Amino acid sequence: MKGLKKTLASALSFVIFTLCLSVHLTTADGSEVYTASTEDSRYSYCVNSDGSLKVKASDNASFTGELKIPSSLDGKNVTAVSDRGFIGQKLVTKLVLPETVSAIGESAFSNCSVLEKVEVKGTITDIGLYPFFATPFEKNLEEKNDFVIFNGDILYDYTGSSTNISIPDGIRVVSGTLFTYFETKRDFEINYVTFPDSVEYICSKAFYDCNNMIRITLGTGIKNIGENAFTAADMTIMGYYDTYAQTYASDHGFTFEPIIPYGTVSETVYADFSDGFRQYYFTDEKEFSREGVFVYRRNYNGEKIGITDWEYSSALTDLYS
């Protein structure tokens, strides 16, 4: 199923165009028009509405070895790589994205057949579907886990088959169009999705046309949800008051259901575990170390209220397992 899904995604990537937020130079059909850089003619760009640049390889440009995307061209910051921007650069072995780049387009570096290493110096906040499709780098990303993670905190792919999906803690960005294409070859429907506090960005069309989604739960970390990320008509958004989740639900006509009633504090006790937490102890140990454990309740707005007078029980390790 996964191979079929990616084949379809790759084929569609040649015909689907994302509109550039350009202040000038757009054609009648809305597709992007690029200008070759006077500073380095190997790159072409369009100008975003904020004055920054979205770049791609110029026609007939060829790159060999290490490809370093420039941080600026012609006096303007480069903040994005275009959809299919460097597709088929078959001699590129390593990619370096500068601190200025925060967005990577769909299939941006796909079919770069010897691309093995990718270095991200900045913070990615927007990423399209399979930017590294059919590269050795992508192949190395794919593990047996259902969740394929790029750069430590970006959900790059999902290979599972659950109708009730819990995004792993630590994921910061969910790739655009990911679950849309995932469902094109499905034999089931996604019904529920839970996003932990760590998720900040859900990119455009991430769950587009997943119309059997009944409920999602959003944590406190959400900063932006892209255009048409969710299109299910009767979906309920569970979240905390006075957070982006409540605003998003109101702005998009979704039902908002609070996790904790307004003005109250949860009676549930939670625990966060850092890398210093020892999950297992020997029976002859007389003392349990509190290092690496943060125990708390949650306020109606998601704020964590620390608890210091807690005692160890097996329930803590049950939470962590």
Residue, then its C-alpha position, 0 to 999 in steps of 0.5 A: m500500500k505504501g508504494l502505491k501511495k507514494t507512486l500516486a503522490s509523486a505523479l500528482s506532484f507534477v500536476i498540482f500547483t501551490l499558489c505562490l504568495s507573490v506580489h507580482l508575476t503570476t500567470a492567468d492560471g495562478s501558477e508561479v512565475y520565477t525570475a533568475s537570480t542576478e547574484d547566482s543564475r543557477y537559482s530562480y525565485c518568486v517573491n513572497s508577500d513578506g518580501s522573502l524569496k521562494v527558490k528553485a533550480s533554474d532551467n538546465a541548472s545542474f548541481t554536483g556534490e554538496l548543495k547549499i541553498p543560499s540564505s539570501l539572493d539579490g539582497k532578499n532572504v531565502t525562506a522557502v524551497s519551492d514544490r519540485g524545486f530541485i527535483g531530479q538533481k541526480l549528482v547531489t550527495k548532500l543538502v544544506l538548508p540555511e537558518t533562514v529557510s523554514a519551508i520545504g515544498e512538496s517533492a522539493f528534492s525528490n528523485c535526487s538519486v544519490l542524496e544521502k545527507v540532509e542538514v537543517k540549520g534553521t527551524i522548519t515550520d512548513i513542509g510538503l509531501y515527501p520532499f525527499f521521495a526516491t532518495p537514499f536519504e528517505k530510504n534511510l529514514e524509514e524504520k519499522n515504526d509506524f511514524v517516520i520522523f525527519n530532523g528529529d521532530i517532523l512527521y514525514d510519513y505514517t505507515g500504520s493502519s490505525t483508525n485512532i492515531s496518536i501522534p508521538d510526543g516530541i513531534r513538532v510539525v505534521s507534514g502537509t497532505l500526508f494523511t490525505y495521500f495516506e487515505t487514497k489507498r486506504d481500506f479503512e477511515i481515520n476517525y480520531v487523531t490526538f496531537p500532543d503539546s509538542v505539535e506546533y504546526i499542522c501543514s496545509k491539507a494534512f487531513y484534507d478529505c479525511n471526511n470520516m474524522i469525528r474528533i481531534t484533540l489538540g495540545t497547548g503547543i499549536k501555533n498554526i494550522g495550514e489551509n484546508a488541513f481539516t475538511a471533515a464537516d462534523m468534526t469536534i475539536m477537543g482542547y483547552y480554553d484560551t488556546y489556538a485550538q479554541t480559536y481555530a474551532s471557532d474560525h472554521g465552524f468546528t465544535f469545540e469541546p473543552i478538555i477541562p471545564y472553564g475555571t477549574v483544575s483537572e483532578t487527573v494527575y499527569a507525569d512528564f518524564s525526561d531523559g534522566f528518568r529511570q524507568y526500572y528499579f531493583t527490588d532491593e532499592k530502598e529509595f525512588s529517585r525523583e530525578g527526571v519526573f515532573v508530576y502535575r495537574r492541568n488548568y482549564n487553559g492547559e497550564k501545568i500546575g506542579i505537584t511536589d508532595w507526590e509519592y511513587s507508585s507503579a502507576l507512574t511507570d504505567l504512564y511512561s510505558 
